Amino acid sequence: MPIVAQSTETTDWVSRFADEVIEESERRAPGKPVVVASGLSPSGPIHLGNLREVMTPHLVADEIRRRGHQVRHLISWDDYDRYRKVPEGIDGVDKKAWAEHIGKPLTSVPAPKGSSHPNWAEHFKAAMVESLAELGVEFDGISQTAQYTSGVYREQILHAIRHRADIDAILDQYRTKKAPAKKQQQKPLDEAELEAAEGSGAASEDDGSSGSAGYFPYKPYCGNCEKDLTTVTSYDDDSTELTYTCTACAFSETVRLNEFNRGKLVWKVDWPMRWAYEGVIFEPSGVDHSSPGSSFQVGGQIVGIFGGKQPIGPMYAFVGISGMAKMSSSRGGVPTPGDALKIMEPQLLRWLYARRRPNQSFKIAFDQEIQRLYDEWDKLDAKVADGSALPADVAAHSRAVRTAGGELPRTPRPLPYRTLASVADITAGHEDQALRILSELDPTHPIGALDEARPRYDKAEAWINTHVPADQRTIVRDEPDAELLKSLDEQALGSLRLLLDGLASHWSLDGLTHLVYGVPKVQAGFPADATPKELPPEIKTAQRTFFALLYHLLVGRDTGPRLPTLLLAVGQERVRALLGD
């Protein structure tokens, strides 16, 4: 048995859960690998809210690995769930045509047109698998289609049916209670907790059905139309002979359940069955599972029927997107991990999940806020490097940049994201121009190739091209604004002269920053390096006026990229021409 070493990251939520999970695993299954689990339903794009379902156990599993323990992180792909409805906004999907498949297993639904994948579930699963690889998430994937159709769960199904009266009694404790107020749902498996068929009058998928055979915690998929709009009409416990009819196509058949593999346990029974079968010690779930009658609460009682115990199950809070409403995997247009990884490095995305406790909500920025997040991340990176970061911040940083398997690939020269975005904006895809500007940022340590700034440069360029509206893009003037230049008073002309006279000697990012902020100070009779505390409030007004003038002369707007970056991007010759030199 491995020695439980104290983690080097002793102050964060991940370590505390790792302590608890290791202790519980040794109590339940001494000497065996620790099992943590996630569940994802590929019913549509797997979004950033679903990612918390994976990142929470991943971070805990990774901490356990760092301590020298064996651990398995299971991801159950709930691809044998029913196809509930056609998501909005999916390319290659005609809503009317795909509505014909509602009620079938997700793996029996065709993939969107143009997809290289064999079915709907595999199409959406593939994108998530690719993102998890980039994020450094190590996991064992389990297809529930494969588990059910190969008969892996046959004994568990028969056991559940033999104990259907006990299961029904547990569920009945909650059926008579007042329904709880609806809460935000996060766990993708909650798809299965919604009604089995919209407007079809079918029984609720989460509890099971009550037909002429009484309560039944199992749903056959129809042998004719493949849909789960079936009702069990009779069952014989001795022979396991089961008869069902399909309300969709009127098909009926009798099968022996001890050799039949085309159906599944209803969700509120399926989930605890898997806890017991896999020996799960840790699995988080969304905030909706804290309510009476929810799957996690009910599952905690049903799991005993299968001889298992409920996992340690922290509730995780909402993950939002700047400016967007609640995410739902059955709707189109919600950002996925792949979307986030197009505009941010995996370290930043990992950090966003690692630095907040599971019960704390947070937002992921696709707007201008991403620049501030990157500034915050770079400051943390510097503090960790010089030893001034707080222990909890060091822990979150460590979990972001590396796993137990090693460091994640990173940008060799992590230049400021906002600078890279401005350069990508101004150069509009011209890499030679981008390299020229970036090489002038720090003349004492010039960048020699664009690859030194990658992949961060590529992420910033993707953000500019996909998330900044066209009317906010930067277009440098072709010709000087002669009319504006003629209208300037002596004060404004003097400020331009001070700037132009200092360009050559300040031609670097730091130098130009000092210069543009210093011009209004010098004009007011103060040293260029005077601090804000040494200056009257009106200097800030003078600076804003000067900056607005420069933006108008360079790009024809009141605002734009940071002026030092903009000046470097435009180049000395063109700056002089546009400012009337």
Number of C-alpha atoms within 10 A of each C-alpha: 9 9 8 13 12 11 16 14 19 13 16 18 19 27 20 14 21 22 17 13 22 22 14 17 20 14 10 15 13 13 13 13 16 26 24 28 28 27 22 21 27 28 31 24 27 24 23 26 29 27 22 24 25 23 20 25 26 24 24 25 32 25 24 25 18 17 18 14 20 17 19 18 25 22 20 18 22 23 24 25 27 27 30 22 19 22 19 16 13 16 11 11 18 14 14 9 9 17 15 12 21 21 26 21 25 26 25 20 20 18 21 19 12 9 15 10 16 14 16 22 28 22 21 20 20 13 16 21 15 12 19 19 12 17 24 22 18 18 21 10 15 15 15 19 21 14 15 19 16 13 16 13 20 19 12 18 23 17 14 23 20 15 15 19 15 14 24 19 11 16 20 13 12 14 13 8 10 9 11 11 8 8 12 14 20 28 27 25 24 19 23 21 17 13 16 23 19 12 7 11 11 16 17 17 24 22 24 21 21 16 14 12 16 15 17 27 26 24 21 24 23 26 14 13 16 21 24 28 26 24 25 23 17 16 21 12 11 7 10 17 16 20 19 23 20 22 17 16 14 13 14 17 12 14 13 14 22 15 11 17 19 20 22 24 25 21 24 26 27 22 20 27 27 18 25 20 15 14 21 24 23 28 24 25 27 27 19 22 23 15 16 16 21 17 25 25 15 21 26 17 17 27 24 14 20 19 11 21 21 21 25 16 15 20 20 23 22 22 20 18 18 14 10 12 9 13 22 23 25 21 16 17 15 22 20 19 23 20 14 21 18 18 24 24 24 23 23 21 17 21 19 17 24 25 20 16 16 24 13 13 13 17 16 20 19 21 14 14 12 20 18 13 16 17 15 11 17 17 13 19 18 12 15 18 11 9 11 11 17 12 16 15 20 23 24 24 23 19 24 24 20 17 21 16 11 9 14 15 15 15 14 12 15 15 18 16 22 20 21 24 24 24 30 26 25 22 21 17 13 11 14 12 18 22 19 18 24 26 19 19 23 15 12 9 9 13 20 12 15 18 15 15 21 18 21 25 29 20 21 27 24 19 22 25 18 12 13 15 9 10 7 12 17 22 16 21 15 11 12 19 17 12 8 11 16 10 10 12 9 9 12 16 16 15 18 20 15 17 21 17 12 15 19 12 10 16 21 23 22 13 17 23 17 15 24 25 22 20 23 28 22 16 17 15 8 16 15 17 13 12 10 10 7 10 14 11 10 10 17 15 12 17 17 15 14 19 20 17 22 24 19 17 23 27 21 18 16 14 16 20 19 14 20 21 26 24 23 22 25 20 16 14 9 19 22 17 13 21 21 17 12
